[in-house]
Amino acid sequence: MPKAKSTKKSSAETAPEKKFDGKDAEDNKIIASLSYIFILCLVPLLLKRNSEFAQFHARQGLTITVAWFVSWVIGIIPIFIIFTFFINIALLIISILGVIKTLNGESWKIPLIYEWSKKWNL
């Protein structure tokens, strides 16, 4: 007897993309794209306080920036150099994708990063 296929999807598959006001995204996508360029995440975080779109990306960018710093500190320890190299490559790819998606006016709940970014009380 064949097994019944499970219709239950993982939370990553069912999580809808965050929707923003189209005008907010269009007006702020360039400054929001700075969120994924290292310390420049502070620009939209501080200058675009009223833009939900810019704040969403700025919080994720801040989380990525903190992850870079943590990775660099851990990378000082010789045994973790290879590990931190791959983490840095992953963060670079995520940052590039974040800039591209932001410039297209899209939101992207980056796995793990998004969950941490919600914890910022700014």
N, CA, C and O atoms as CSV, one atom per row, in Angstrom:
chain,resi,resn,atom,element,x,y,z
A,1,MET,N,N,0.831,-1.174,0.000
A,1,MET,CA,C,0.000,0.000,0.000
A,1,MET,C,C,0.882,1.247,0.000
A,1,MET,O,O,1.758,1.367,0.857
A,2,PRO,N,N,0.679,2.186,-0.942
A,2,PRO,CA,C,1.525,3.385,-0.988
A,2,PRO,C,C,1.266,4.302,0.194
A,2,PRO,O,O,0.150,4.407,0.704
A,3,LYS,N,N,2.327,4.954,0.603
A,3,LYS,CA,C,2.211,5.918,1.707
A,3,LYS,C,C,1.540,7.181,1.212
A,3,LYS,O,O,1.743,7.612,0.077
A,4,ALA,N,N,0.741,7.760,2.080
A,4,ALA,CA,C,0.099,9.037,1.761
A,4,ALA,C,C,1.136,10.141,1.876
A,4,ALA,O,O,1.915,10.182,2.829
A,5,LYS,N,N,1.137,11.019,0.913
A,5,LYS,CA,C,2.074,12.125,0.948
A,5,LYS,C,C,1.634,13.154,1.975
A,5,LYS,O,O,0.455,13.485,2.097
A,6,SER,N,N,2.598,13.638,2.692
A,6,SER,CA,C,2.314,14.660,3.695
A,6,SER,C,C,2.119,16.006,3.002
A,6,SER,O,O,2.917,16.399,2.151
A,7,THR,N,N,1.068,16.692,3.367
A,7,THR,CA,C,0.803,18.009,2.792
A,7,THR,C,C,1.349,19.119,3.679
A,7,THR,O,O,1.248,20.298,3.339
A,8,LYS,N,N,1.922,18.747,4.804
A,8,LYS,CA,C,2.459,19.730,5.722
A,8,LYS,C,C,3.780,20.273,5.174
A,8,LYS,O,O,4.678,19.501,4.840
A,9,LYS,N,N,3.897,21.591,5.081
A,9,LYS,CA,C,5.098,22.234,4.575
A,9,LYS,C,C,5.913,22.767,5.736
A,9,LYS,O,O,5.386,23.060,6.809
A,10,SER,N,N,7.206,22.887,5.499
A,10,SER,CA,C,8.059,23.446,6.533
A,10,SER,C,C,7.738,24.928,6.706
A,10,SER,O,O,7.129,25.549,5.834
A,11,SER,N,N,8.151,25.480,7.830
A,11,SER,CA,C,7.843,26.883,8.114
A,11,SER,C,C,8.524,27.818,7.121
A,11,SER,O,O,8.008,28.900,6.842
A,12,ALA,N,N,9.680,27.417,6.581
A,12,ALA,CA,C,10.363,28.262,5.603
A,12,ALA,C,C,9.588,28.319,4.296
A,12,ALA,O,O,9.598,29.343,3.613
A,13,GLU,N,N,8.920,27.230,3.943
A,13,GLU,CA,C,8.152,27.203,2.707
A,13,GLU,C,C,6.836,27.961,2.838
A,13,GLU,O,O,6.352,28.536,1.863
A,14,THR,N,N,6.262,27.965,4.022
A,14,THR,CA,C,4.962,28.589,4.209
A,14,THR,C,C,5.044,30.041,4.645
A,14,THR,O,O,4.045,30.757,4.594
A,15,ALA,N,N,6.220,30.488,5.075
A,15,ALA,CA,C,6.356,31.867,5.543
A,15,ALA,C,C,6.196,32.823,4.365
A,15,ALA,O,O,6.992,32.791,3.427
A,16,PRO,N,N,5.176,33.668,4.409
A,16,PRO,CA,C,4.990,34.612,3.300
A,16,PRO,C,C,6.033,35.720,3.372
A,16,PRO,O,O,6.530,36.066,4.443
A,17,GLU,N,N,6.346,36.262,2.209
A,17,GLU,CA,C,7.234,37.413,2.162
A,17,GLU,C,C,6.521,38.590,2.813
A,17,GLU,O,O,5.307,38.744,2.677
A,18,LYS,N,N,7.262,39.398,3.504
A,18,LYS,CA,C,6.684,40.564,4.154
A,18,LYS,C,C,6.277,41.563,3.077
A,18,LYS,O,O,7.067,41.877,2.187
A,19,LYS,N,N,5.051,42.058,3.158
A,19,LYS,CA,C,4.536,43.012,2.177
A,19,LYS,C,C,4.645,44.425,2.734
A,19,LYS,O,O,4.337,44.683,3.897
A,20,PHE,N,N,5.088,45.322,1.878
A,20,PHE,CA,C,5.217,46.724,2.250
A,20,PHE,C,C,4.416,47.566,1.282
A,20,PHE,O,O,4.070,47.132,0.183
A,21,ASP,N,N,4.133,48.769,1.714
A,21,ASP,CA,C,3.488,49.740,0.842
A,21,ASP,C,C,4.386,49.960,-0.377
A,21,ASP,O,O,5.583,50.205,-0.227
A,22,GLY,N,N,3.821,49.873,-1.575
A,22,GLY,CA,C,4.601,50.023,-2.800
A,22,GLY,C,C,5.318,51.350,-2.885
A,22,GLY,O,O,6.454,51.409,-3.355
A,23,LYS,N,N,4.675,52.420,-2.440
A,23,LYS,CA,C,5.300,53.747,-2.478
A,23,LYS,C,C,6.475,53.808,-1.506
A,23,LYS,O,O,7.518,54.378,-1.827
A,24,ASP,N,N,6.311,53.225,-0.324
A,24,ASP,CA,C,7.393,53.200,0.661
A,24,ASP,C,C,8.601,52.463,0.085
A,24,ASP,O,O,9.729,52.943,0.194
A,25,ALA,N,N,8.371,51.314,-0.519
A,25,ALA,CA,C,9.467,50.530,-1.094
A,25,ALA,C,C,10.129,51.282,-2.247
A,25,ALA,O,O,11.356,51.320,-2.343
A,26,GLU,N,N,9.333,51.867,-3.105
A,26,GLU,CA,C,9.884,52.585,-4.268
A,26,GLU,C,C,10.696,53.809,-3.838
A,26,GLU,O,O,11.767,54.065,-4.388
A,27,ASP,N,N,10.196,54.558,-2.865
A,27,ASP,CA,C,10.872,55.781,-2.418
A,27,ASP,C,C,12.153,55.502,-1.630
A,27,ASP,O,O,13.070,56.322,-1.629
A,28,ASN,N,N,12.218,54.364,-0.967
A,28,ASN,CA,C,13.318,54.106,-0.039
A,28,ASN,C,C,14.215,52.942,-0.412
A,28,ASN,O,O,15.068,52.547,0.382
A,29,LYS,N,N,14.042,52.383,-1.605
A,29,LYS,CA,C,14.808,51.183,-1.935
A,29,LYS,C,C,16.312,51.454,-2.077
A,29,LYS,O,O,17.121,50.581,-1.765
A,30,ILE,N,N,16.691,52.629,-2.535
A,30,ILE,CA,C,18.121,52.906,-2.697
A,30,ILE,C,C,18.798,53.058,-1.340
A,30,ILE,O,O,19.860,52.481,-1.106
A,31,ILE,N,N,18.195,53.821,-0.459
A,31,ILE,CA,C,18.800,53.981,0.876
A,31,ILE,C,C,18.696,52.682,1.676
A,31,ILE,O,O,19.571,52.387,2.490
A,32,ALA,N,N,17.634,51.905,1.453
A,32,ALA,CA,C,17.496,50.623,2.147
A,32,ALA,C,C,18.546,49.627,1.677
A,32,ALA,O,O,18.960,48.755,2.441
A,33,SER,N,N,18.981,49.749,0.426
A,33,SER,CA,C,20.001,48.829,-0.083
A,33,SER,C,C,21.345,49.024,0.624
A,33,SER,O,O,22.174,48.113,0.639
A,34,LEU,N,N,21.563,50.199,1.208
A,34,LEU,CA,C,22.784,50.434,1.987
A,34,LEU,C,C,22.836,49.543,3.229
A,34,LEU,O,O,23.900,49.352,3.819
A,35,SER,N,N,21.695,49.008,3.618
A,35,SER,CA,C,21.612,48.187,4.822
A,35,SER,C,C,22.532,46.982,4.786
A,35,SER,O,O,22.988,46.514,5.830
A,36,TYR,N,N,22.806,46.483,3.606
A,36,TYR,CA,C,23.590,45.258,3.476
A,36,TYR,C,C,25.061,45.528,3.181
A,36,TYR,O,O,25.814,44.602,2.880
A,37,ILE,N,N,25.475,46.792,3.263
A,37,ILE,CA,C,26.871,47.156,2.996
A,37,ILE,C,C,27.529,47.545,4.314
A,37,ILE,O,O,27.699,48.724,4.625
A,38,PHE,N,N,27.887,46.537,5.065
A,38,PHE,CA,C,28.611,46.638,6.321
A,38,PHE,C,C,28.020,47.692,7.262
A,38,PHE,O,O,26.831,47.632,7.573
A,39,ILE,N,N,28.813,48.639,7.713
A,39,ILE,CA,C,28.376,49.598,8.730
A,39,ILE,C,C,27.397,50.630,8.179
A,39,ILE,O,O,26.789,51.370,8.953
A,40,LEU,N,N,27.234,50.694,6.861
A,40,LEU,CA,C,26.270,51.618,6.264
A,40,LEU,C,C,24.831,51.258,6.634
A,40,LEU,O,O,23.907,52.010,6.324
A,41,CYS,N,N,24.636,50.128,7.286
A,41,CYS,CA,C,23.291,49.765,7.750
A,41,CYS,C,C,22.743,50.822,8.713
A,41,CYS,O,O,21.531,50.929,8.901
A,42,LEU,N,N,23.635,51.593,9.314
A,42,LEU,CA,C,23.197,52.632,10.245
A,42,LEU,C,C,22.516,53.802,9.539
A,42,LEU,O,O,21.716,54.511,10.149
A,43,VAL,N,N,22.826,54.011,8.254
A,43,VAL,CA,C,22.239,55.136,7.511
A,43,VAL,C,C,20.716,55.009,7.448
A,43,VAL,O,O,20.022,55.912,7.915
A,44,PRO,N,N,20.163,53.918,6.887
A,44,PRO,CA,C,18.699,53.828,6.869
A,44,PRO,C,C,18.109,53.628,8.263
A,44,PRO,O,O,16.981,54.038,8.537
A,45,LEU,N,N,18.884,52.996,9.134
A,45,LEU,CA,C,18.388,52.770,10.490
A,45,LEU,C,C,18.134,54.083,11.214
A,45,LEU,O,O,17.169,54.202,11.968
A,46,LEU,N,N,18.992,55.063,10.990
A,46,LEU,CA,C,18.862,56.343,11.678
A,46,LEU,C,C,18.105,57.404,10.877
A,46,LEU,O,O,17.407,58.236,11.456
A,47,LEU,N,N,18.239,57.377,9.548
A,47,LEU,CA,C,17.635,58.430,8.731
A,47,LEU,C,C,16.215,58.136,8.266
A,47,LEU,O,O,15.455,59.066,7.998
A,48,LYS,N,N,15.853,56.903,8.166
A,48,LYS,CA,C,14.526,56.528,7.645
A,48,LYS,C,C,13.700,55.819,8.717
A,48,LYS,O,O,13.219,54.704,8.513
A,49,ARG,N,N,13.547,56.476,9.844
A,49,ARG,CA,C,12.818,55.898,10.980
A,49,ARG,C,C,11.351,55.627,10.650
A,49,ARG,O,O,10.751,54.722,11.229
A,50,ASN,N,N,10.758,56.401,9.724
A,50,ASN,CA,C,9.334,56.252,9.416
A,50,ASN,C,C,9.070,55.281,8.270
A,50,ASN,O,O,7.912,55.026,7.940
A,51,SER,N,N,10.104,54.743,7.665
A,51,SER,CA,C,9.943,53.821,6.551
A,51,SER,C,C,10.026,52.380,7.049
A,51,SER,O,O,11.088,51.923,7.473
A,52,GLU,N,N,8.922,51.681,6.998
A,52,GLU,CA,C,8.892,50.288,7.435
A,52,GLU,C,C,9.803,49.425,6.546
A,52,GLU,O,O,10.463,48.506,7.031
A,53,PHE,N,N,9.830,49.731,5.251
A,53,PHE,CA,C,10.669,49.003,4.296
A,53,PHE,C,C,12.151,49.168,4.637
A,53,PHE,O,O,12.886,48.183,4.712
A,54,ALA,N,N,12.586,50.408,4.843
A,54,ALA,CA,C,13.993,50.678,5.159
A,54,ALA,C,C,14.376,50.081,6.512
A,54,ALA,O,O,15.475,49.548,6.662
A,55,GLN,N,N,13.494,50.163,7.485
A,55,GLN,CA,C,13.787,49.622,8.806
A,55,GLN,C,C,13.904,48.093,8.778
A,55,GLN,O,O,14.758,47.520,9.454
A,56,PHE,N,N,13.041,47.440,7.992
A,56,PHE,CA,C,13.103,45.982,7.842
A,56,PHE,C,C,14.494,45.567,7.345
A,56,PHE,O,O,15.126,44.678,7.915
A,57,HIS,N,N,14.953,46.212,6.289
A,57,HIS,CA,C,16.252,45.862,5.722
A,57,HIS,C,C,17.404,46.325,6.612
A,57,HIS,O,O,18.419,45.635,6.708
A,58,ALA,N,N,17.265,47.465,7.255
A,58,ALA,CA,C,18.323,47.968,8.134
A,58,ALA,C,C,18.550,47.032,9.314
A,58,ALA,O,O,19.691,46.809,9.719
A,59,ARG,N,N,17.487,46.490,9.861
A,59,ARG,CA,C,17.637,45.554,10.983
A,59,ARG,C,C,18.334,44.273,10.540
A,59,ARG,O,O,19.182,43.745,11.259
A,60,GLN,N,N,17.981,43.778,9.367
A,60,GLN,CA,C,18.670,42.588,8.863
A,60,GLN,C,C,20.130,42.915,8.564
A,60,GLN,O,O,21.016,42.107,8.843
A,61,GLY,N,N,20.385,44.094,7.997
A,61,GLY,CA,C,21.760,44.508,7.716
A,61,GLY,C,C,22.590,44.667,8.982
A,61,GLY,O,O,23.767,44.309,9.013
A,62,LEU,N,N,21.974,45.202,10.015
A,62,LEU,CA,C,22.668,45.338,11.298
A,62,LEU,C,C,23.025,43.963,11.862
A,62,LEU,O,O,24.111,43.773,12.410
A,63,THR,N,N,22.117,43.022,11.726
A,63,THR,CA,C,22.373,41.664,12.197
A,63,THR,C,C,23.532,41.038,11.426
A,63,THR,O,O,24.378,40.364,12.013
A,64,ILE,N,N,23.572,41.258,10.118
A,64,ILE,CA,C,24.680,40.739,9.306
A,64,ILE,C,C,25.993,41.405,9.712
A,64,ILE,O,O,27.024,40.737,9.787
A,65,THR,N,N,25.969,42.709,9.973
A,65,THR,CA,C,27.173,43.428,10.393
A,65,THR,C,C,27.698,42.879,11.718
A,65,THR,O,O,28.905,42.692,11.878
A,66,VAL,N,N,26.809,42.625,12.654
A,66,VAL,CA,C,27.217,42.032,13.935
A,66,VAL,C,C,27.802,40.635,13.698
A,66,VAL,O,O,28.786,40.262,14.336
A,67,ALA,N,N,27.208,39.869,12.791
A,67,ALA,CA,C,27.730,38.541,12.464
A,67,ALA,C,C,29.140,38.638,11.874
A,67,ALA,O,O,29.991,37.795,12.162
A,68,TRP,N,N,29.395,39.674,11.039
A,68,TRP,CA,C,30.749,39.890,10.499
A,68,TRP,C,C,31.740,40.115,11.646
A,68,TRP,O,O,32.801,39.493,11.691
A,69,PHE,N,N,31.385,41.006,12.567
A,69,PHE,CA,C,32.284,41.303,13.680
A,69,PHE,C,C,32.560,40.059,14.520
A,69,PHE,O,O,33.707,39.787,14.874
A,70,VAL,N,N,31.526,39.320,14.833
A,70,VAL,CA,C,31.693,38.091,15.618
A,70,VAL,C,C,32.589,37.107,14.861
A,70,VAL,O,O,33.465,36.477,15.454
A,71,SER,N,N,32.369,36.980,13.572
A,71,SER,CA,C,33.180,36.080,12.754
A,71,SER,C,C,34.648,36.498,12.762
A,71,SER,O,O,35.539,35.654,12.860
A,72,TRP,N,N,34.894,37.796,12.661
A,72,TRP,CA,C,36.280,38.277,12.668
A,72,TRP,C,C,36.947,38.029,14.012
A,72,TRP,O,O,38.124,37.673,14.069
A,73,VAL,N,N,36.205,38.215,15.084
A,73,VAL,CA,C,36.775,37.972,16.415
A,73,VAL,C,C,37.076,36.483,16.588
A,73,VAL,O,O,38.136,36.117,17.097
A,74,ILE,N,N,36.157,35.636,16.171
A,74,ILE,CA,C,36.388,34.192,16.271
A,74,ILE,C,C,37.525,33.769,15.349
A,74,ILE,O,O,38.266,32.837,15.664
A,75,GLY,N,N,37.670,34.449,14.208
A,75,GLY,CA,C,38.723,34.126,13.253
A,75,GLY,C,C,40.124,34.368,13.762
A,75,GLY,O,O,41.089,33.892,13.163
A,76,ILE,N,N,40.258,35.096,14.850
A,76,ILE,CA,C,41.575,35.327,15.453
A,76,ILE,C,C,42.130,34.015,16.012
A,76,ILE,O,O,43.342,33.806,16.043
A,77,ILE,N,N,41.239,33.151,16.444
A,77,ILE,CA,C,41.645,31.865,17.004
A,77,ILE,C,C,42.045,30.945,15.848
A,77,ILE,O,O,41.219,30.663,14.979
A,78,PRO,N,N,43.277,30.478,15.820
A,78,PRO,CA,C,43.778,29.711,14.673
A,78,PRO,C,C,42.935,28.496,14.283
A,78,PRO,O,O,42.811,28.198,13.095
A,79,ILE,N,N,42.381,27.822,15.210
A,79,ILE,CA,C,41.623,26.611,14.902
A,79,ILE,C,C,40.317,26.908,14.139
A,79,ILE,O,O,39.768,26.024,13.482
A,80,PHE,N,N,39.830,28.140,14.230
A,80,PHE,CA,C,38.563,28.514,13.591
A,80,PHE,C,C,38.732,29.282,12.277
A,80,PHE,O,O,37.742,29.739,11.706
A,81,ILE,N,N,39.952,29.431,11.795
A,81,ILE,CA,C,40.193,30.241,10.600
A,81,ILE,C,C,39.415,29.724,9.394
A,81,ILE,O,O,38.779,30.513,8.694
A,82,ILE,N,N,39.450,28.438,9.140
A,82,ILE,CA,C,38.740,27.870,7.981
A,82,ILE,C,C,37.237,28.041,8.147
A,82,ILE,O,O,36.543,28.399,7.196
A,83,PHE,N,N,36.739,27.792,9.335
A,83,PHE,CA,C,35.304,27.940,9.612
A,83,PHE,C,C,34.849,29.373,9.351
A,83,PHE,O,O,33.827,29.595,8.701
A,84,THR,N,N,35.602,30.335,9.853
A,84,THR,CA,C,35.210,31.730,9.674
A,84,THR,C,C,35.346,32.181,8.216
A,84,THR,O,O,34.620,33.068,7.768
A,85,PHE,N,N,36.275,31.569,7.482
A,85,PHE,CA,C,36.394,31.877,6.062
A,85,PHE,C,C,35.081,31.560,5.344
A,85,PHE,O,O,34.588,32.377,4.566
A,86,PHE,N,N,34.523,30.397,5.596
A,86,PHE,CA,C,33.274,29.999,4.941
A,86,PHE,C,C,32.084,30.820,5.434
A,86,PHE,O,O,31.166,31.113,4.669
A,87,ILE,N,N,32.103,31.183,6.692
A,87,ILE,CA,C,31.041,32.044,7.230
A,87,ILE,C,C,31.102,33.411,6.543
A,87,ILE,O,O,30.067,33.964,6.172
A,88,ASN,N,N,32.296,33.949,6.374
A,88,ASN,CA,C,32.453,35.253,5.713
A,88,ASN,C,C,32.007,35.201,4.256
A,88,ASN,O,O,31.392,36.148,3.767
A,89,ILE,N,N,32.305,34.116,3.559
A,89,ILE,CA,C,31.850,33.954,2.174
A,89,ILE,C,C,30.322,33.923,2.138
A,89,ILE,O,O,29.705,34.565,1.288
A,90,ALA,N,N,29.720,33.184,3.054
A,90,ALA,CA,C,28.252,33.106,3.110
A,90,ALA,C,C,27.647,34.476,3.399
A,90,ALA,O,O,26.652,34.854,2.781
A,91,LEU,N,N,28.231,35.216,4.324
A,91,LEU,CA,C,27.722,36.550,4.646
A,91,LEU,C,C,27.879,37.507,3.467
A,91,LEU,O,O,27.019,38.360,3.244
A,92,LEU,N,N,28.962,37.374,2.717
A,92,LEU,CA,C,29.156,38.206,1.532
A,92,LEU,C,C,28.083,37.916,0.481
A,92,LEU,O,O,27.517,38.839,-0.103
A,93,ILE,N,N,27.809,36.646,0.247
A,93,ILE,CA,C,26.773,36.267,-0.726
A,93,ILE,C,C,25.408,36.759,-0.278
A,93,ILE,O,O,24.639,37.279,-1.086
A,94,ILE,N,N,25.099,36.598,1.002
A,94,ILE,CA,C,23.818,37.070,1.540
A,94,ILE,C,C,23.701,38.580,1.392
A,94,ILE,O,O,22.636,39.092,1.048
A,95,SER,N,N,24.788,39.292,1.649
A,95,SER,CA,C,24.772,40.753,1.520
A,95,SER,C,C,24.527,41.186,0.077
A,95,SER,O,O,23.751,42.108,-0.173
A,96,ILE,N,N,25.178,40.531,-0.859
A,96,ILE,CA,C,24.983,40.865,-2.276
A,96,ILE,C,C,23.546,40.593,-2.694
A,96,ILE,O,O,22.927,41.414,-3.371
A,97,LEU,N,N,23.017,39.446,-2.294
A,97,LEU,CA,C,21.617,39.127,-2.615
A,97,LEU,C,C,20.667,40.119,-1.953
A,97,LEU,O,O,19.652,40.496,-2.539
A,98,GLY,N,N,20.991,40.541,-0.739
A,98,GLY,CA,C,20.165,41.522,-0.044
A,98,GLY,C,C,20.108,42.847,-0.782
A,98,GLY,O,O,19.038,43.445,-0.901
A,99,VAL,N,N,21.242,43.310,-1.278
A,99,VAL,CA,C,21.281,44.561,-2.043
A,99,VAL,C,C,20.452,44.425,-3.317
A,99,VAL,O,O,19.669,45.317,-3.644
A,100,ILE,N,N,20.616,43.322,-4.032
A,100,ILE,CA,C,19.881,43.108,-5.279
A,100,ILE,C,C,18.381,43.074,-5.033
A,100,ILE,O,O,17.617,43.729,-5.742
A,101,LYS,N,N,17.952,42.305,-4.021
A,101,LYS,CA,C,16.519,42.205,-3.736
A,101,LYS,C,C,15.953,43.547,-3.271
A,101,LYS,O,O,14.831,43.902,-3.631
A,102,THR,N,N,16.708,44.283,-2.485
A,102,THR,CA,C,16.240,45.579,-2.008
A,102,THR,C,C,16.097,46.563,-3.164
A,102,THR,O,O,15.115,47.303,-3.224
A,103,LEU,N,N,17.055,46.580,-4.075
A,103,LEU,CA,C,16.965,47.473,-5.227
A,103,LEU,C,C,15.799,47.114,-6.139
A,103,LEU,O,O,15.301,47.965,-6.875
A,104,ASN,N,N,15.366,45.865,-6.094
A,104,ASN,CA,C,14.186,45.443,-6.852
A,104,ASN,C,C,12.890,45.713,-6.088
A,104,ASN,O,O,11.804,45.403,-6.577
A,105,GLY,N,N,13.002,46.289,-4.894
A,105,GLY,CA,C,11.832,46.620,-4.093
A,105,GLY,C,C,11.236,45.418,-3.380
A,105,GLY,O,O,10.081,45.459,-2.956
A,106,GLU,N,N,12.004,44.358,-3.245
A,106,GLU,CA,C,11.521,43.132,-2.609
A,106,GLU,C,C,11.978,43.061,-1.162
A,106,GLU,O,O,12.946,43.705,-0.757
A,107,SER,N,N,11.256,42.264,-0.403
A,107,SER,CA,C,11.705,41.947,0.952
A,107,SER,C,C,12.089,40.478,0.960
A,107,SER,O,O,11.522,39.671,0.224
A,108,TRP,N,N,13.056,40.141,1.799
A,108,TRP,CA,C,13.536,38.767,1.871
A,108,TRP,C,C,13.823,38.460,3.326
A,108,TRP,O,O,14.721,39.041,3.935
A,109,LYS,N,N,13.060,37.554,3.866
A,109,LYS,CA,C,13.307,37.125,5.244
A,109,LYS,C,C,14.454,36.129,5.200
A,109,LYS,O,O,14.248,34.940,4.958
A,110,ILE,N,N,15.652,36.619,5.434
A,110,ILE,CA,C,16.847,35.788,5.370
A,110,ILE,C,C,16.797,34.779,6.518
A,110,ILE,O,O,16.658,35.168,7.677
A,111,PRO,N,N,16.910,33.483,6.202
A,111,PRO,CA,C,16.868,32.465,7.257
A,111,PRO,C,C,17.880,32.774,8.357
A,111,PRO,O,O,19.008,33.173,8.070
A,112,LEU,N,N,17.494,32.598,9.572
A,112,LEU,CA,C,18.248,32.871,10.797
A,112,LEU,C,C,18.465,34.358,11.027
A,112,LEU,O,O,18.252,34.841,12.139
A,113,ILE,N,N,18.877,35.083,10.021
A,113,ILE,CA,C,19.138,36.520,10.160
A,113,ILE,C,C,17.846,37.251,10.512
A,113,ILE,O,O,17.838,38.115,11.390
A,114,TYR,N,N,16.759,36.909,9.833
A,114,TYR,CA,C,15.483,37.585,10.083
A,114,TYR,C,C,15.026,37.379,11.521
A,114,TYR,O,O,14.564,38.319,12.169
A,115,GLU,N,N,15.152,36.164,12.017
A,115,GLU,CA,C,14.718,35.885,13.396
A,115,GLU,C,C,15.525,36.710,14.401
A,115,GLU,O,O,14.966,37.230,15.368
A,116,TRP,N,N,16.822,36.831,14.179
A,116,TRP,CA,C,17.656,37.641,15.071
A,116,TRP,C,C,17.358,39.122,14.916
A,116,TRP,O,O,17.402,39.874,15.890
A,117,SER,N,N,17.052,39.548,13.685
A,117,SER,CA,C,16.819,40.971,13.446
A,117,SER,C,C,15.553,41.459,14.132
A,117,SER,O,O,15.453,42.643,14.456
A,118,LYS,N,N,14.590,40.585,14.360
A,118,LYS,CA,C,13.356,40.977,15.050
A,118,LYS,C,C,13.620,41.300,16.516
A,118,LYS,O,O,12.800,41.956,17.158
A,119,LYS,N,N,14.728,40.859,17.045
A,119,LYS,CA,C,15.038,41.066,18.464
A,119,LYS,C,C,15.652,42.427,18.767
A,119,LYS,O,O,15.754,42.818,19.930
A,120,TRP,N,N,16.064,43.157,17.718
A,120,TRP,CA,C,16.626,44.493,17.939
A,120,TRP,C,C,15.532,45.420,18.422
A,120,TRP,O,O,14.492,45.552,17.778
A,121,ASN,N,N,15.764,46.054,19.543
A,121,ASN,CA,C,14.803,46.995,20.109
A,121,ASN,C,C,15.328,48.402,19.874
A,121,ASN,O,O,15.890,49.036,20.767
A,122,LEU,N,N,15.129,48.876,18.644
A,122,LEU,CA,C,15.684,50.188,18.281
A,122,LEU,C,C,14.578,51.185,18.024
A,122,LEU,O,O,14.852,52.342,17.706
